[in-house]
Amino acid sequence: MHIRDIIIILFFSLGFNAMAQSSMQRAKLNIEEINDPLFELNKTYPIPLPDIEPFLSFYITWQGENQSFEVRFSNDGNQWSDWQTLHRDPHNQQKKVTEFFITDAKHRFFQLRSHSTAIKQLSAHFFSPGTTPGFSKPSKSGTTAGVENCEQPTIISREEWCPSGNCPKRGVPQFTKVSHLIVHHSAGTNSANDWSAIVRAIWDLHVNGNGWTDIGYNYLIDPDGKVYNGRGEDILGAHFCARNSNTMGVCVMGNFQNQTPTEKAVTGLVELLSWKAFKEEIDPVGRGLHSSSGLNLLNISGHREGCATACPGDQFFPSFFSIRNRVNDSLQVCSFLTNVHSQNKIDKLNLTPNPAHSQLQVSWNGAERGEGLIEIFGLDGQKQSTSYFEKFSNQAKVQINIEDLEKGYYLIRINFKGATHYGRFIKN
């Protein structure tokens, strides 16, 4: 069957809103109803923002048929990018809005087309998030496997990812008791120099596009494993097909339909899920009734396990069996350390690199000098190896050969001057 590609004629109703975040700007183009299949194709229009940095975020809202759109961009109106498909955002069940698309800040023109003519009240939305001050030197590092007792990882606050203060929460938050941990991807881009700006673009889509009170996710994770605060702990989100009660939504930023997330991002995800699962006594490899959906869901689930969506991506979703097991291993370590915590002083050791392959460096800031015994245990409590007594001093650094260990999680115990110190590491 022959299908005509229809260019949607845009009537500008420009009213962009310049804001204080290092040239943070927004523009909206309202578009007339399209019912005639003979509109001119590939009509070119300028992007209605005077300055764009560090990238342009773009999405569509409309009424009418449930459909997808195609868009392409140009710097000069002559050379064009490939046509890119914008699919409907699966998180919003009430309003028709596409996923956001990230494109180059140098683009100044765009073209839009669709295979459908039954379109009403269509609007194109443009957002320039502005560059985050100091984004090239982030103050927060990604999480590592060395966190004891399943503590909450370091969280980048709203004040840090939106220092201008122009990304507020709206309304009064509702709270929920979390029983299921739901993992997403953001779609959009897999590469960015400024991930805080990506978080602001997601905030803009969810608040100004979807009409929600805040970012739909409770937390977001970038490719370096850094965790960003969204709605925050135990606040009812908007990420699971309008059945959000008893869930914590975590978005790993990137599009994982055709590529996998970074190992740092997955490690950050494991640490975040381990903290919440340990705190709420959630079995990471079990399943249970999710009352809002009526489904018997795995306690750690991908978005697609409860909704009709590709999220969290075809290349990411197959790794969820491994992720659940890693969280489960982590909880065993946390339980062990919690049990010994009441009997022994536990100091935080610096274990690097972590994960480690052949050599593990052990260090901490100690005030005393002396010799200590280093022992390594598996999660089953069986001793794997015992080092000779090592000399420790202030700013001590000791190299341990772990080449003979199998891959997995391990505990390390150091007996030093009558005190016992614990840590954990991964052998890869």
C-alpha positions as a printed NumPy array, in Angstrom:
array([[  0.   ,   0.   ,   0.   ],
       [  1.373,   3.414,  -0.975],
       [  1.868,   5.812,   1.969],
       [  2.698,   9.464,   1.357],
       [  5.239,  11.221,   3.57 ],
       [  3.485,  14.342,   4.752],
       [  5.365,  17.405,   5.919],
       [  3.529,  19.143,   8.682],
       [  3.17 ,  22.847,   8.03 ],
       [  4.245,  24.853,  11.036],
       [  2.643,  28.121,  12.072],
       [  4.937,  29.845,  14.482],
       [  3.548,  30.954,  17.776],
       [  6.919,  31.674,  19.264],
       [  7.008,  32.425,  22.918],
       [ 10.261,  31.04 ,  24.26 ],
       [ 11.067,  31.529,  27.889],
       [ 14.64 ,  32.603,  28.592],
       [ 15.773,  31.604,  32.062],
       [ 18.751,  32.117,  34.289],
       [ 20.586,  28.764,  33.987],
       [ 23.517,  29.743,  31.759],
       [ 21.143,  30.598,  28.849],
       [ 18.534,  27.917,  29.678],
       [ 15.742,  28.474,  27.11 ],
       [ 12.504,  26.93 ,  25.931],
       [ 10.416,  27.441,  22.766],
       [  7.12 ,  26.008,  21.568],
       [  5.677,  26.028,  18.037],
       [  1.914,  25.509,  17.789],
       [  0.853,  23.715,  14.605],
       [ -2.444,  23.685,  12.691],
       [ -4.581,  20.61 ,  12.1  ],
       [ -3.468,  18.413,   9.196],
       [ -6.164,  16.612,   7.245],
       [ -5.044,  17.181,   3.651],
       [ -2.584,  14.575,   2.268],
       [ -1.239,  17.016,  -0.366],
       [  0.77 ,  19.351,   1.847],
       [  4.221,  20.23 ,   0.554],
       [  6.993,  17.834,   1.629],
       [ 10.218,  18.767,   3.394],
       [  9.446,  22.422,   4.09 ],
       [ 12.289,  24.023,   6.046],
       [ 11.821,  26.124,   9.163],
       [ 14.314,  27.8  ,  11.469],
       [ 14.768,  26.563,  15.02 ],
       [ 13.207,  29.296,  17.171],
       [ 15.96 ,  29.665,  19.787],
       [ 18.609,  32.396,  19.521],
       [ 21.35 ,  30.539,  21.424],
       [ 21.615,  26.819,  22.166],
       [ 23.984,  25.129,  24.64 ],
       [ 25.275,  22.504,  25.167],
       [ 22.733,  20.686,  22.935],
       [ 19.141,  20.963,  21.691],
       [ 16.381,  18.787,  23.166],
       [ 13.323,  18.302,  20.937],
       [  9.961,  16.545,  21.301],
       [  6.405,  16.647,  19.899],
       [  2.96 ,  16.792,  21.542],
       [ -0.298,  16.245,  19.631],
       [ -3.835,  14.927,  19.587],
       [ -5.267,  12.408,  17.163],
       [ -3.908,   9.076,  16.017],
       [ -1.287,   7.262,  18.073],
       [  1.728,   7.523,  15.787],
       [  5.388,   8.36 ,  15.349],
       [  7.043,  11.325,  13.663],
       [ 10.282,  11.818,  11.775],
       [ 12.596,  14.802,  12.14 ],
       [ 15.89 ,  15.928,  10.678],
       [ 18.142,  18.92 ,  11.279],
       [ 20.591,  21.139,   9.417],
       [ 23.202,  23.779,  10.203],
       [ 22.674,  25.699,   6.96 ],
       [ 19.399,  24.483,   5.404],
       [ 21.285,  22.579,   2.682],
       [ 23.09 ,  19.655,   4.302],
       [ 20.745,  17.517,   6.402],
       [ 21.079,  14.839,   9.033],
       [ 19.349,  11.499,   8.494],
       [ 15.66 ,  11.237,   9.263],
       [ 15.182,  10.113,  12.886],
       [ 12.006,   8.529,  14.264],
       [ 10.366,   9.965,  17.363],
       [  8.227,   7.353,  19.119],
       [  5.528,   8.066,  21.653],
       [  6.849,   8.217,  25.231],
       [  5.573,   4.987,  26.866],
       [  5.586,   6.545,  30.351],
       [  2.603,   8.802,  29.645],
       [ -0.742,   7.039,  29.274],
       [ -2.907,  10.194,  29.231],
       [ -1.106,  12.676,  26.969],
       [  0.418,  12.053,  23.558],
       [  4.054,  13.13 ,  23.621],
       [  7.141,  11.684,  21.943],
       [ 10.38 ,  10.694,  23.613],
       [ 12.884,  13.527,  23.638],
       [ 15.562,  13.737,  20.939],
       [ 19.01 ,  15.267,  21.538],
       [ 20.732,  16.996,  18.638],
       [ 23.681,  19.308,  17.938],
       [ 23.703,  22.836,  19.338],
       [ 24.867,  24.108,  15.922],
       [ 21.655,  23.082,  14.188],
       [ 19.537,  26.032,  13.037],
       [ 16.878,  24.433,  10.791],
       [ 14.553,  21.45 ,  10.965],
       [ 12.05 ,  19.488,   8.91 ],
       [  9.244,  17.315,  10.256],
       [  7.079,  14.681,   8.604],
       [  4.533,  11.992,   9.416],
       [  2.695,   9.188,   7.635],
       [ -0.603,  10.22 ,   9.193],
       [ -2.984,  13.054,   8.356],
       [ -5.283,  12.695,  11.396],
       [ -3.267,  15.091,  13.558],
       [ -4.66 ,  17.849,  15.765],
       [ -3.163,  20.501,  18.032],
       [  0.377,  19.448,  17.231],
       [  3.208,  21.385,  18.888],
       [  6.981,  21.156,  18.499],
       [  8.974,  21.805,  21.678],
       [ 12.566,  23.006,  21.826],
       [ 14.732,  23.168,  24.944],
       [ 18.274,  24.434,  25.483],
       [ 19.295,  23.343,  29.009],
       [ 22.338,  25.59 ,  29.277],
       [ 25.788,  24.434,  30.3  ],
       [ 26.232,  23.357,  33.915],
       [ 28.891,  25.461,  35.675],
       [ 31.955,  23.3  ,  36.269],
       [ 30.455,  20.31 ,  34.441],
       [ 33.881,  19.261,  33.141],
       [ 35.085,  18.704,  36.718],
       [ 32.244,  16.863,  38.454],
       [ 32.347,  17.046,  42.226],
       [ 30.888,  13.585,  42.681],
       [ 32.608,  10.373,  41.623],
       [ 30.801,   7.221,  40.593],
       [ 30.035,   4.59 ,  43.179],
       [ 32.286,   1.584,  43.708],
       [ 31.798,  -1.861,  45.137],
       [ 33.573,  -0.795,  48.356],
       [ 30.499,   0.673,  50.075],
       [ 29.943,  -1.094,  53.408],
       [ 26.661,  -2.099,  54.958],
       [ 24.715,  -1.278,  51.768],
       [ 24.755,   2.43 ,  52.547],
       [ 23.037,   4.86 ,  50.218],
       [ 25.454,   5.838,  47.418],
       [ 26.502,   9.451,  46.998],
       [ 23.571,  11.298,  45.416],
       [ 23.909,  14.388,  43.208],
       [ 21.246,  16.758,  44.495],
       [ 18.759,  18.854,  42.524],
       [ 20.72 ,  21.956,  43.578],
       [ 23.794,  20.457,  41.888],
       [ 22.212,  19.262,  38.63 ],
       [ 20.07 ,  22.417,  38.338],
       [ 22.102,  25.129,  40.101],
       [ 19.945,  27.945,  38.676],
       [ 16.98 ,  26.675,  40.686],
       [ 14.755,  26.654,  37.578],
       [ 13.853,  22.95 ,  37.802],
       [ 11.472,  22.941,  40.786],
       [  9.152,  20.271,  42.102],
       [  5.491,  21.214,  41.817],
       [  2.627,  20.284,  44.093],
       [  2.69 ,  18.144,  47.224],
       [  4.536,  14.801,  46.868],
       [  2.804,  11.515,  47.64 ],
       [  4.711,   8.73 ,  49.363],
       [  4.683,   4.974,  48.816],
       [  6.109,   1.858,  50.474],
       [  8.549,   0.325,  47.982],
       [  8.304,  -3.393,  47.193],
       [  9.522,  -3.424,  43.564],
       [ 12.554,  -1.784,  41.928],
       [ 11.862,  -0.796,  38.297],
       [ 14.75 ,  -0.064,  35.916],
       [ 14.501,   2.128,  32.793],
       [ 16.627,   3.684,  30.116],
       [ 16.071,   7.292,  29.068],
       [ 16.342,   6.805,  25.283],
       [ 17.866,  10.041,  23.948],
       [ 21.649,  10.006,  23.646],
       [ 24.467,   7.703,  24.79 ],
       [ 27.148,  10.396,  24.811],
       [ 27.245,  13.775,  26.491],
       [ 29.809,  16.06 ,  28.084],
       [ 27.267,  17.398,  30.562],
       [ 24.97 ,  14.773,  32.086],
       [ 23.418,  17.282,  34.472],
       [ 22.126,  19.059,  31.347],
       [ 20.626,  15.738,  30.2  ],
       [ 18.838,  15.465,  33.56 ],
       [ 17.434,  18.982,  33.016],
       [ 16.234,  17.956,  29.538],
       [ 14.454,  14.942,  31.051],
       [ 12.931,  17.247,  33.681],
       [ 11.68 ,  19.559,  30.901],
       [ 10.091,  16.671,  28.967],
       [  8.387,  15.257,  32.041],
       [  7.182,  18.569,  33.521],
       [  6.508,  20.762,  30.469],
       [  5.816,  17.989,  27.959],
       [  4.013,  15.347,  30.017],
       [  2.552,  17.852,  32.465],
       [  3.841,  16.018,  35.558],
       [  4.892,  17.609,  38.842],
       [  8.533,  16.488,  38.51 ],
       [ 10.891,  14.03 ,  36.838],
       [  9.084,  10.699,  36.728],
       [ 12.024,   8.685,  38.126],
       [ 13.181,   8.515,  41.722],
       [ 16.835,   8.359,  40.666],
       [ 18.934,   8.599,  37.486],
       [ 22.397,   7.164,  36.731],
       [ 24.899,   8.435,  34.151],
       [ 27.555,   6.399,  32.259],
       [ 30.157,   7.209,  34.946],
       [ 27.97 ,   5.579,  37.589],
       [ 27.002,   8.858,  39.26 ],
       [ 23.514,   8.866,  40.804],
       [ 21.219,  11.898,  40.472],
       [ 18.266,  12.644,  42.709],
       [ 14.941,  12.751,  40.86 ],
       [ 11.804,  12.581,  42.971],
       [ 13.841,  11.02 ,  45.75 ],
       [ 13.304,   8.2  ,  48.205],
       [  9.809,   6.72 ,  48.668],
       [  8.076,   9.464,  46.648],
       [  5.444,   8.158,  44.242],
       [  6.886,   8.383,  40.749],
       [  5.525,   8.521,  37.188],
       [  7.368,   5.814,  35.277],
       [  5.383,   2.545,  35.286],
       [  2.312,   2.952,  33.059],
       [  0.263,   4.836,  35.679],
       [  0.732,   1.921,  38.125],
       [  3.487,   3.463,  40.194],
       [  2.495,   2.574,  43.752],
       [  5.047,   0.46 ,  45.666],
       [  7.815,   1.09 ,  43.118],
       [ 11.135,   2.893,  42.97 ],
       [ 11.954,   3.994,  39.414],
       [ 15.631,   4.127,  38.385],
       [ 16.669,   5.457,  34.972],
       [ 20.044,   4.502,  33.526],
       [ 20.619,   7.372,  31.114],
       [ 21.193,   6.345,  27.509],
       [ 19.505,   4.407,  24.704],
       [ 20.219,   0.683,  25.04 ],
       [ 18.295,  -0.716,  22.097],
       [ 21.52 ,  -1.212,  20.134],
       [ 24.282,  -0.952,  22.733],
       [ 24.855,  -1.869,  26.348],
       [ 25.337,   0.542,  29.259],
       [ 28.823,   1.054,  30.638],
       [ 30.099,  -1.171,  33.45 ],
       [ 30.351,   1.912,  35.67 ],
       [ 26.67 ,   2.63 ,  35.092],
       [ 25.728,  -0.973,  35.898],
       [ 27.896,  -0.919,  39.034],
       [ 26.201,   2.309,  40.131],
       [ 22.829,   0.651,  39.516],
       [ 23.805,  -2.427,  41.56 ],
       [ 24.929,  -0.229,  44.466],
       [ 21.705,   1.813,  44.415],
       [ 19.466,  -1.266,  44.201],
       [ 21.495,  -3.007,  46.919],
       [ 20.988,  -0.088,  49.299],
       [ 17.215,  -0.013,  48.807],
       [ 16.767,  -3.794,  48.753],
       [ 18.769,  -4.145,  51.979],
       [ 16.88 ,  -1.33 ,  53.673],
       [ 13.407,  -2.63 ,  52.696],
       [ 14.292,  -6.347,  53.01 ],
       [ 13.464,  -6.958,  49.331],
       [ 14.627, -10.288,  47.901],
       [ 16.55 ,  -9.213,  44.761],
       [ 16.116, -12.589,  43.031],
       [ 12.507, -13.133,  44.15 ],
       [  9.141, -11.986,  42.903],
       [  5.905, -10.823,  44.451],
       [  2.484,  -9.35 ,  43.786],
       [  2.558,  -5.756,  42.636],
       [ -0.829,  -4.587,  43.83 ],
       [ -1.252,  -1.618,  41.437],
       [ -0.819,  -3.755,  38.318],
       [ -2.041,  -7.07 ,  39.709],
       [  1.087,  -8.689,  38.255],
       [  3.389, -11.186,  39.947],
       [  6.517,  -9.189,  39.16 ],
       [ 10.173,  -9.894,  39.753],
       [ 11.243,  -7.625,  42.6  ],
       [ 13.893,  -6.112,  40.312],
       [ 12.144,  -5.637,  36.973],
       [ 12.695,  -3.828,  33.715],
       [ 10.029,  -1.369,  32.558],
       [  8.897,  -3.769,  29.805],
       [  7.955,  -6.448,  32.344],
       [  4.875,  -4.448,  33.313],
       [  4.212,  -2.244,  30.273],
       [  4.107,  -2.411,  26.472],
       [  7.496,  -0.825,  25.799],
       [ 11.018,  -1.667,  24.628],
       [ 12.458,   0.08 ,  27.71 ],
       [ 15.084,  -0.518,  29.134],
       [ 16.402,  -1.595,  25.736],
       [ 17.07 ,  -4.894,  23.937],
       [ 20.797,  -4.835,  24.724],
       [ 20.367,  -3.945,  28.417],
       [ 17.448,  -6.164,  29.423],
       [ 19.239,  -9.544,  28.973],
       [ 21.728,  -8.545,  31.703],
       [ 19.021,  -8.301,  34.392],
       [ 19.578, -11.899,  35.558],
       [ 23.2  , -10.984,  36.287],
       [ 22.205,  -7.682,  37.919],
       [ 19.767,  -9.438,  40.281],
       [ 22.476, -11.914,  41.264],
       [ 25.018,  -9.158,  41.836],
       [ 22.567,  -7.35 ,  44.118],
       [ 21.902, -10.627,  45.917],
       [ 25.651, -11.201,  46.425],
       [ 25.992,  -7.661,  47.7  ],
       [ 23.219,  -8.184,  50.257],
       [ 24.971, -11.288,  51.586],
       [ 28.077,  -9.197,  52.182],
       [ 26.022,  -6.446,  53.814],
       [ 24.36 ,  -8.941,  56.14 ],
       [ 27.715, -10.393,  57.157],
       [ 29.204,  -6.984,  57.863],
       [ 26.123,  -5.914,  59.805],
       [ 26.457,  -8.972,  62.035],
       [ 30.106,  -8.325,  62.849],
       [ 29.601,  -4.591,  63.245],
       [ 28.314,  -4.966,  66.812],
       [ 31.364,  -7.016,  67.806],
       [ 34.207,  -5.178,  66.113],
       [ 35.118,  -1.677,  65.112],
       [ 34.74 ,  -1.456,  61.313],
       [ 36.771,   1.209,  59.586],
       [ 36.41 ,   2.038,  55.933],
       [ 39.35 ,   0.643,  54.03 ],
       [ 40.43 ,   2.073,  50.714],
       [ 40.498,  -0.832,  48.251],
       [ 41.697,   0.034,  44.749],
       [ 41.122,  -0.744,  42.   ],
       [ 37.702,  -2.144,  42.715],
       [ 36.829,  -4.311,  40.784],
       [ 40.414,  -5.65 ,  40.67 ],
       [ 42.019,  -8.217,  38.384],
       [ 45.409,  -9.281,  39.705],
       [ 46.58 ,  -6.756,  42.324],
       [ 44.526,  -5.139,  45.09 ],
       [ 45.897,  -2.116,  46.94 ],
       [ 44.81 ,  -1.771,  50.589],
       [ 45.248,   1.56 ,  52.342],
       [ 43.798,   3.791,  55.028],
       [ 44.788,   6.755,  57.121],
       [ 46.076,   5.187,  60.319],
       [ 47.577,   7.04 ,  63.232],
       [ 49.645,   4.092,  64.49 ],
       [ 52.435,   1.996,  63.065],
       [ 52.641,  -1.751,  63.384],
       [ 51.995,  -5.111,  61.749],
       [ 48.61 ,  -6.504,  60.748],
       [ 47.279,  -9.797,  59.406],
       [ 45.327,  -9.646,  56.133],
       [ 42.762, -12.396,  55.416],
       [ 40.359, -12.858,  52.479],
       [ 37.033, -14.728,  52.728],
       [ 34.395, -15.814,  50.256],
       [ 30.72 , -15.012,  50.762],
       [ 30.272, -18.467,  52.312],
       [ 32.675, -17.508,  55.097],
       [ 35.444, -19.816,  53.843],
       [ 38.951, -18.384,  54.071],
       [ 40.498, -17.97 ,  50.618],
       [ 43.979, -16.798,  51.554],
       [ 46.069, -15.346,  54.374],
       [ 48.795, -12.799,  53.79 ],
       [ 51.998, -12.636,  55.805],
       [ 52.027,  -9.95 ,  58.426],
       [ 52.314,  -6.628,  56.647],
       [ 53.788,  -3.414,  58.041],
       [ 51.186,  -0.643,  58.296],
       [ 51.837,   3.005,  58.962],
       [ 50.167,   6.354,  58.391],
       [ 48.872,   6.517,  54.766],
       [ 49.783,   2.812,  54.463],
       [ 49.547,   1.15 ,  51.05 ],
       [ 49.877,  -2.621,  50.73 ],
       [ 49.647,  -4.6  ,  47.471],
       [ 47.915,  -7.999,  47.636],
       [ 48.184, -10.556,  44.844],
       [ 44.687, -11.894,  44.023],
       [ 45.465, -13.62 ,  40.714],
       [ 44.499, -17.055,  42.104],
       [ 41.015, -15.957,  43.206],
       [ 38.022, -16.791,  41.04 ],
       [ 35.807, -13.976,  39.793],
       [ 33.275, -12.762,  42.321],
       [ 32.696, -10.872,  45.591],
       [ 35.083, -11.202,  48.546],
       [ 35.477,  -9.927,  52.101],
       [ 38.818,  -8.711,  53.394],
       [ 39.643,  -8.677,  57.101],
       [ 42.624,  -6.965,  58.718],
       [ 43.582,  -7.581,  62.339],
       [ 45.667,  -4.642,  63.521],
       [ 46.587,  -3.782,  67.121],
       [ 43.575,  -5.535,  68.602],
       [ 41.021,  -4.034,  66.178],
       [ 39.348,  -5.812,  63.267],
       [ 38.672,  -3.963,  60.03 ],
       [ 36.452,  -5.206,  57.162],
       [ 35.908,  -4.31 ,  53.546],
       [ 34.76 ,  -5.963,  50.331],
       [ 35.919,  -6.077,  46.728],
       [ 35.16 ,  -7.673,  43.39 ],
       [ 37.629,  -9.867,  41.509],
       [ 37.04 ,  -9.605,  37.759]])
